[in-house]
Amino acid sequence: MACGVDLWDVPRSVRAGGAVLCERCLVSIAEQLAKSDASGQVELVVPPRLAGPAPDDDAATAVAAALSAVFSGTAAERDASLLGADEVSPILEQARSMYASMSPHLVVNRVRFPEPDRAEVRFRFVLSGGPGGIDAQGEVVRRNGSWLVTPETALRAVPGGMSRVTLTAGRVDSEPRPRPHAPKQSNNGDLPASPKGG
C-alpha cells in the first residue's frame, strides 16, 4: 500500500500500475484536489486512523503534526516539537542528510490515547523508487498544551539512533552508555578458569 497501511486493514483499494491506494487515501486526494490551485498539484496528507476515543477533536491531528514537524519540518519546527531537542536534533539532521536521496515521506497510520496527555503512534517512512519503507512506533506527549515527540520515538526511527545517546530518568544524556568489558583470554585463547573456592 502506498501509504504503508496493510491491505488487510482497508475495506476497498485501487491498484494503479505498481501502486495501491486505499479508500482513505483516495478520499484525501479528492478533498485536496478540490481545494488546490490552478496547477492541480497537491501534497497528499493522509489523516491518521484513531483507535479508541481521543481527549479532544483536534488531538490526533495535532499528534500527527508534531511528528511531521520533527521528521519533515525545518530545524526550528523540529526543535519546537521534540523533547530533548538539544541532544536528539543533531542526530535527526544527520540522518536527514544521509537519506535525502530516498525522499522519505512520513505517513502517520495509527494513533491511540491511553491517557489524555499521552498518545501511542504507529508511523511509516515511505521511500521513493519502490514500495518499501521503514515502520516505527512510539509516543507523543502533551506538555503545557503542546504535543511533543519523545526522544525515544525520534531515535528509534533512525537506524542505530538508540545507540547514539543514553536515555535516563526522562532526559537525554549525550555520552553513550559504557559497554561491559569482556573477560580476558589466557595465552592459549581459552577463557580463564573460575577461581576455586577456599
Backbone bond lengths (Angstrom), bond angles and torsions (degrees), N, CA, C in turn:
res aa  C-N    CA-C-N  psi(-1)  N-CA   C-N-CA  omega(-1)  CA-C   N-CA-C  phi
1 M - - - 1.454 - - 1.527 109.27 -
2 A 1.313 117.47 134.49 1.462 120.88 -176.01 1.520 112.27 -59.67
3 C 1.334 118.18 -33.86 1.464 121.34 -177.57 1.521 112.31 -87.85
4 G 1.324 117.77 -4.25 1.450 120.77 178.47 1.511 114.61 93.92
5 V 1.329 118.52 -6.60 1.457 121.47 179.10 1.528 109.78 -75.18
6 D 1.313 116.81 141.07 1.449 121.04 178.41 1.532 109.33 -65.65
7 L 1.320 116.08 135.62 1.459 121.67 -178.51 1.524 111.81 -58.35
8 W 1.324 117.41 -29.32 1.457 120.97 -179.77 1.526 112.16 -69.95
9 D 1.343 117.05 -18.37 1.463 120.72 -174.97 1.516 113.53 -91.03
10 V 1.329 117.94 0.40 1.465 119.91 -178.33 1.527 109.78 -119.49
11 P 1.337 117.60 142.15 1.462 119.54 -178.72 1.516 113.33 -72.86
12 R 1.363 116.37 -35.30 1.467 120.02 -178.63 1.523 109.54 -141.23
13 S 1.344 115.47 150.50 1.456 120.90 178.83 1.522 109.69 -149.82
14 V 1.330 115.37 164.67 1.458 121.74 179.88 1.520 108.35 -128.85
15 R 1.326 116.72 133.68 1.458 121.47 177.17 1.522 108.99 -102.47
16 A 1.347 115.71 128.88 1.465 121.58 177.84 1.520 107.77 -129.03
17 G 1.328 116.86 98.27 1.450 120.28 -175.22 1.521 110.05 65.17
18 G 1.334 116.65 -122.60 1.449 120.23 179.36 1.509 113.97 -91.05
19 A 1.338 117.56 0.04 1.465 121.11 -178.10 1.520 110.57 -104.39
20 V 1.336 115.46 146.52 1.458 122.29 175.60 1.525 107.69 -122.90
21 L 1.332 116.61 126.02 1.460 122.30 -178.60 1.520 109.38 -113.71
22 C 1.332 115.61 131.76 1.454 119.58 177.87 1.529 110.02 -83.04
23 E 1.326 115.54 167.58 1.459 120.70 -178.20 1.526 111.55 -61.18
24 R 1.335 117.17 -36.42 1.454 121.08 -179.40 1.534 110.83 -64.30
25 C 1.338 117.06 -40.57 1.457 120.86 177.83 1.526 111.21 -65.78
26 L 1.328 116.33 -41.35 1.465 120.03 -179.11 1.525 111.13 -63.31
27 V 1.329 117.29 -39.88 1.466 120.24 177.57 1.523 110.10 -64.26
28 S 1.331 117.34 -42.39 1.465 120.94 179.07 1.519 111.21 -64.01
29 I 1.333 117.07 -40.57 1.464 120.87 178.39 1.517 110.65 -61.82
30 A 1.347 116.45 -46.33 1.465 120.31 -179.64 1.525 111.61 -61.47
31 E 1.342 116.83 -42.21 1.461 120.62 -179.42 1.528 111.22 -65.23
32 Q 1.328 117.72 -42.71 1.455 120.85 -177.48 1.521 111.88 -74.89
33 L 1.330 117.73 -32.10 1.466 119.92 174.04 1.524 111.09 -64.40
34 A 1.339 115.85 -37.68 1.464 119.52 179.52 1.526 111.57 -64.74
35 K 1.327 117.69 -26.33 1.461 121.80 -179.06 1.526 112.75 -100.94
36 S 1.348 117.90 4.01 1.462 120.55 -174.69 1.525 111.34 -77.75
37 D 1.335 114.52 167.25 1.467 119.43 177.99 1.519 109.85 -82.50
38 A 1.323 116.37 -167.64 1.464 120.88 -174.49 1.527 112.53 -65.18
39 S 1.323 117.90 -23.76 1.462 120.08 -179.17 1.522 112.12 -68.92
40 G 1.351 116.50 -25.29 1.448 120.45 -179.18 1.507 113.96 74.84
41 Q 1.349 118.22 7.64 1.450 122.04 179.93 1.531 109.88 -95.58
42 V 1.315 115.77 132.24 1.465 120.88 -179.91 1.517 108.63 -135.46
43 E 1.327 115.65 155.62 1.457 121.75 172.00 1.517 107.88 -100.24
44 L 1.318 115.68 119.99 1.459 120.55 -174.92 1.526 110.83 -71.24
45 V 1.318 116.24 122.04 1.453 122.72 174.64 1.529 107.44 -122.15
46 V 1.325 115.94 107.49 1.463 120.68 -177.02 1.528 108.66 -91.68
47 P 1.320 118.20 123.55 1.468 119.60 178.90 1.520 110.64 -66.44
48 P 1.325 117.72 144.60 1.473 120.31 -179.72 1.517 111.51 -69.93
49 R 1.324 115.24 152.55 1.456 120.02 174.92 1.523 109.10 -83.66
50 L 1.299 115.39 134.54 1.466 121.28 -177.14 1.518 109.79 -95.86
51 A 1.331 116.26 128.42 1.459 121.99 175.88 1.521 108.25 -105.67
52 G 1.330 117.06 110.31 1.454 120.42 -178.94 1.522 111.77 84.82
53 P 1.318 116.86 -175.68 1.468 120.98 -177.21 1.527 111.96 -75.39
54 A 1.334 115.56 156.25 1.459 122.46 176.63 1.518 109.42 -113.13
55 P 1.344 118.44 152.23 1.466 120.21 -179.47 1.523 113.62 -66.28
56 D 1.350 116.86 -25.79 1.453 121.35 175.17 1.521 108.59 -158.39
57 D 1.333 116.71 168.67 1.459 121.30 -172.68 1.524 113.31 -63.52
58 D 1.324 117.76 -30.78 1.460 120.87 -174.71 1.524 113.11 -98.06
59 A 1.314 118.88 2.61 1.462 121.29 -172.93 1.528 112.36 -62.81
60 A 1.334 117.79 -49.03 1.468 120.02 -177.17 1.526 111.19 -62.88
61 T 1.334 116.70 -40.86 1.462 120.16 178.05 1.524 111.20 -65.07
62 A 1.337 117.01 -39.33 1.460 121.01 179.13 1.524 111.55 -66.60
63 V 1.321 117.49 -37.27 1.459 121.66 177.28 1.528 110.03 -64.09
64 A 1.335 116.77 -46.34 1.464 120.62 178.40 1.525 111.01 -62.20
65 A 1.339 116.82 -37.68 1.465 120.76 179.19 1.523 111.24 -65.00
66 A 1.335 116.96 -37.19 1.468 120.34 177.91 1.527 110.88 -64.45
67 L 1.321 116.91 -43.90 1.465 120.39 177.45 1.524 111.22 -62.79
68 S 1.325 116.29 -41.70 1.462 120.45 178.84 1.518 111.23 -62.99
69 A 1.330 116.90 -39.71 1.466 120.60 178.80 1.519 111.29 -64.08
70 V 1.339 117.08 -40.85 1.461 121.21 -177.77 1.520 111.92 -68.98
71 F 1.334 117.53 -42.40 1.459 120.13 -173.21 1.527 114.52 -99.39
72 S 1.338 117.64 -17.36 1.463 119.39 -176.34 1.522 113.50 -128.98
73 G 1.328 118.40 -9.32 1.450 121.12 -174.29 1.524 113.43 -86.36
74 T 1.317 115.46 -176.23 1.450 121.18 175.48 1.526 109.85 -71.81
75 A 1.327 116.55 171.54 1.463 120.24 179.65 1.523 110.76 -60.70
76 A 1.325 117.41 -40.33 1.463 121.17 179.76 1.522 110.94 -66.59
77 E 1.341 117.26 -41.91 1.466 120.76 178.72 1.523 110.77 -65.39
78 R 1.324 116.71 -40.05 1.471 120.71 179.26 1.527 110.72 -63.02
79 D 1.324 116.79 -47.98 1.458 119.90 -177.15 1.524 111.99 -64.63
80 A 1.339 116.91 -31.59 1.459 120.72 -179.07 1.523 112.57 -75.51
81 S 1.331 117.46 -15.08 1.468 121.63 -176.95 1.512 113.45 -116.78
82 L 1.340 117.33 15.97 1.452 121.42 -173.02 1.525 110.66 -132.12
83 L 1.324 116.50 126.16 1.465 120.67 171.19 1.530 109.63 -72.38
84 G 1.325 117.31 142.32 1.455 120.09 -179.73 1.511 113.08 65.92
85 A 1.344 117.26 34.03 1.457 121.56 -173.41 1.528 112.85 -61.66
86 D 1.322 118.33 -34.54 1.459 120.41 -177.02 1.518 112.11 -57.69
87 E 1.337 117.25 -39.95 1.458 120.83 -178.68 1.520 113.05 -90.62
88 V 1.326 117.31 -36.18 1.469 120.78 -172.20 1.524 112.31 -86.07
89 S 1.310 117.93 -35.01 1.468 121.23 -175.00 1.527 113.37 -56.73
90 P 1.339 120.75 -43.02 1.474 119.15 178.34 1.522 113.39 -60.09
91 I 1.336 117.51 -33.90 1.461 120.67 178.54 1.523 110.45 -67.92
92 L 1.339 116.38 -41.20 1.467 120.09 178.14 1.524 111.07 -65.66
93 E 1.317 117.01 -38.01 1.465 120.68 179.18 1.521 111.01 -64.49
94 Q 1.322 116.61 -39.99 1.462 120.49 178.07 1.528 110.70 -65.96
95 A 1.337 116.98 -41.24 1.465 120.56 178.89 1.517 110.88 -65.34
96 R 1.331 117.34 -38.03 1.464 120.45 178.78 1.523 110.63 -60.78
97 S 1.322 116.99 -40.32 1.465 120.54 179.15 1.525 110.93 -67.13
98 M 1.326 116.89 -38.98 1.461 121.02 -177.58 1.524 111.84 -66.24
99 Y 1.348 116.89 -37.24 1.465 120.55 -173.79 1.529 112.58 -105.64
100 A 1.329 117.86 14.75 1.467 120.47 -177.46 1.519 112.15 -60.55
101 S 1.335 117.76 -35.10 1.463 120.57 -177.51 1.521 112.56 -66.97
102 M 1.341 117.52 -20.81 1.466 121.23 178.90 1.520 112.58 -86.81
103 S 1.334 117.43 -6.73 1.468 122.55 179.34 1.529 111.77 47.16
104 P 1.331 118.80 58.08 1.470 119.61 -178.49 1.516 112.01 -64.03
105 H 1.323 114.98 136.97 1.464 121.87 -179.91 1.531 108.16 -117.83
106 L 1.321 116.59 123.73 1.461 121.30 -177.13 1.522 111.56 -81.37
107 V 1.335 115.41 131.98 1.465 121.93 173.92 1.527 107.84 -128.38
108 V 1.321 117.54 119.11 1.466 122.19 176.44 1.522 107.65 -89.25
109 N 1.314 117.08 113.41 1.463 121.52 -173.10 1.524 113.77 -87.15
110 R 1.333 117.08 -51.00 1.454 120.32 -173.07 1.522 110.42 -133.75
111 V 1.317 115.57 144.34 1.455 122.41 175.55 1.522 108.05 -138.16
112 R 1.335 116.25 135.11 1.462 120.01 171.90 1.529 108.30 -141.29
113 F 1.318 115.95 156.31 1.459 121.98 -173.65 1.531 109.88 -121.45
114 P 1.343 117.12 90.58 1.473 118.90 175.58 1.520 111.92 -66.86
115 E 1.330 116.67 -23.27 1.466 123.22 176.02 1.526 107.84 -139.31
116 P 1.329 118.81 154.50 1.467 120.39 -177.39 1.525 114.05 -57.77
117 D 1.337 117.71 -29.84 1.463 120.91 -177.55 1.529 112.84 -111.37
118 R 1.328 116.75 19.28 1.468 120.46 178.23 1.518 109.95 -140.38
119 A 1.331 115.36 127.71 1.463 121.29 179.56 1.524 109.42 -117.97
120 E 1.321 115.72 136.90 1.453 121.46 171.24 1.523 107.29 -100.77
121 V 1.330 116.81 134.79 1.460 120.70 -172.20 1.519 111.18 -131.14
122 R 1.310 115.01 149.87 1.455 123.09 168.67 1.523 106.92 -123.28
123 F 1.330 115.74 130.67 1.456 118.67 -178.23 1.522 109.74 -143.56
124 R 1.322 115.18 170.11 1.467 121.00 -174.15 1.521 109.60 -144.99
125 F 1.323 115.44 140.96 1.457 121.22 171.00 1.523 107.74 -99.83
126 V 1.332 116.43 111.23 1.453 121.70 177.75 1.524 107.65 -85.49
127 L 1.333 117.29 127.43 1.452 122.34 -176.25 1.519 110.45 -99.96
128 S 1.313 116.44 144.15 1.462 120.68 179.53 1.518 110.00 -71.73
129 G 1.327 115.12 154.61 1.455 120.21 176.23 1.508 114.91 86.53
130 G 1.331 118.50 6.65 1.453 119.27 178.74 1.506 111.49 172.92
131 P 1.338 116.71 172.46 1.469 120.96 -177.67 1.520 113.73 -79.37
132 G 1.337 117.91 -6.93 1.444 120.80 -175.96 1.514 112.92 -69.02
133 G 1.322 115.83 165.44 1.450 120.16 179.34 1.518 110.37 -171.47
134 I 1.312 116.03 -179.67 1.457 123.06 -179.93 1.520 108.39 -118.23
135 D 1.322 117.47 120.66 1.455 122.74 178.89 1.530 109.86 -94.92
136 A 1.320 115.76 142.76 1.457 120.73 179.38 1.525 108.88 -150.39
137 Q 1.316 115.73 163.39 1.457 120.91 174.86 1.517 108.76 -149.09
138 G 1.323 115.78 160.99 1.450 119.02 -178.31 1.515 111.47 178.09
139 E 1.326 115.76 -150.46 1.458 120.83 -175.48 1.525 111.26 -134.40
140 V 1.316 113.95 149.01 1.463 122.88 171.73 1.523 106.03 -127.93
141 V 1.313 117.59 131.19 1.461 121.37 -174.69 1.523 110.38 -119.77
142 R 1.338 115.20 154.11 1.462 119.61 179.50 1.525 109.30 -100.33
143 R 1.331 115.30 126.20 1.452 122.74 178.30 1.528 108.85 -128.72
144 N 1.325 116.40 120.19 1.469 121.38 179.17 1.528 112.25 52.51
145 G 1.340 115.53 39.37 1.454 120.58 175.74 1.514 115.52 87.48
146 S 1.346 118.44 -4.24 1.466 121.75 -179.28 1.530 110.27 -114.56
147 W 1.326 115.91 139.39 1.458 120.99 177.43 1.517 109.49 -86.59
148 L 1.356 117.12 127.85 1.453 123.24 -174.69 1.527 110.08 -128.00
149 V 1.320 116.08 136.69 1.460 121.85 177.59 1.528 108.79 -76.59
150 T 1.332 116.97 133.17 1.460 120.22 179.95 1.531 109.80 -72.43
151 P 1.343 117.58 152.27 1.469 119.34 179.34 1.525 112.49 -62.07
152 E 1.333 117.43 -35.66 1.463 119.46 178.28 1.525 111.13 -60.26
153 T 1.322 117.06 -42.21 1.460 121.13 -179.81 1.524 110.65 -64.04
154 A 1.322 116.82 -43.95 1.460 120.62 -179.88 1.522 111.35 -63.27
155 L 1.328 117.15 -41.38 1.461 120.77 -176.08 1.520 112.41 -75.00
156 R 1.342 117.00 -33.43 1.471 118.91 178.63 1.525 111.34 -66.15
157 A 1.313 117.54 -23.43 1.461 120.62 179.70 1.523 112.13 -80.28
158 V 1.335 117.26 -8.17 1.462 122.44 179.96 1.520 108.63 -107.30
159 P 1.342 119.52 123.95 1.463 120.10 178.38 1.532 110.81 -55.05
160 G 1.332 115.88 122.52 1.452 121.16 -179.60 1.510 114.45 77.21
161 G 1.332 117.47 5.90 1.459 120.10 -174.73 1.504 113.81 -64.94
162 M 1.342 118.12 -37.55 1.458 120.91 -176.90 1.527 112.22 -67.74
163 S 1.335 117.93 -19.60 1.462 120.29 179.21 1.514 112.44 -86.49
164 R 1.342 116.93 -4.17 1.466 120.55 -175.20 1.520 113.31 -87.12
165 V 1.333 117.64 -24.44 1.454 121.08 -179.61 1.513 108.93 -140.80
166 T 1.319 116.39 166.99 1.456 122.57 177.08 1.515 108.88 -110.56
167 L 1.330 116.75 129.09 1.455 121.74 -179.94 1.519 108.35 -107.38
168 T 1.323 117.20 115.81 1.460 120.68 -179.73 1.506 110.29 -137.91
169 A 1.328 115.90 136.87 1.468 122.36 173.83 1.520 112.33 52.60
170 G 1.349 115.84 38.10 1.458 119.68 175.14 1.508 114.68 77.89
171 R 1.367 118.43 10.05 1.447 119.33 178.03 1.518 109.02 -128.33
172 V 1.311 116.75 169.29 1.453 121.48 -177.82 1.522 109.19 -110.48
173 D 1.316 117.10 126.74 1.456 121.90 175.98 1.519 109.05 -104.11
174 S 1.309 117.01 135.78 1.458 120.79 -175.53 1.513 112.93 -75.24
175 E 1.328 118.32 -22.48 1.455 120.46 -179.22 1.527 110.62 -85.06
176 P 1.340 118.26 134.31 1.468 120.26 179.13 1.517 111.22 -67.41
177 R 1.325 115.56 154.15 1.453 121.64 178.39 1.524 109.29 -70.56
178 P 1.362 119.53 129.55 1.472 120.25 -178.00 1.520 111.29 -65.30
179 R 1.313 115.51 145.57 1.460 120.97 178.58 1.529 109.70 -90.38
180 P 1.326 117.67 145.34 1.471 119.35 177.93 1.512 110.74 -66.24
181 H 1.338 117.13 144.19 1.459 121.22 179.54 1.527 109.86 -77.05
182 A 1.322 114.71 139.72 1.462 119.94 176.66 1.518 109.41 -78.02
183 P 1.333 118.64 150.01 1.468 120.78 177.61 1.519 111.23 -60.39
184 K 1.323 117.18 142.21 1.453 120.75 178.49 1.521 110.21 -71.44
185 Q 1.335 113.79 146.05 1.458 119.16 178.64 1.522 110.32 -93.82
186 S 1.320 115.77 151.30 1.450 120.12 174.08 1.520 109.32 -78.03
187 N 1.332 117.12 176.10 1.463 121.24 -175.96 1.512 112.95 -63.16
188 N 1.346 117.54 -28.38 1.454 119.42 -179.03 1.524 113.11 -88.33
189 G 1.351 117.48 8.31 1.461 121.40 176.69 1.488 114.63 88.75
190 D 1.365 117.75 -6.59 1.454 119.99 -179.50 1.535 109.74 -87.67
191 L 1.316 116.82 152.72 1.444 120.68 174.33 1.513 109.80 -67.54
192 P 1.321 118.35 142.99 1.465 119.83 -178.91 1.510 110.80 -62.96
193 A 1.317 115.86 146.23 1.453 120.70 -179.21 1.511 109.82 -70.49
194 S 1.331 116.38 148.94 1.447 120.99 178.08 1.515 109.68 -65.66
195 P 1.328 116.96 142.04 1.475 117.91 179.04 1.513 111.52 -62.80
196 K 1.330 114.92 141.40 1.462 120.27 -178.20 1.520 110.18 -78.60
197 G 1.293 114.97 146.27 1.454 119.60 177.46 1.519 111.48 -68.63
198 G 1.376 117.08 156.20 1.446 120.48 -176.67 1.501 112.52 -76.45
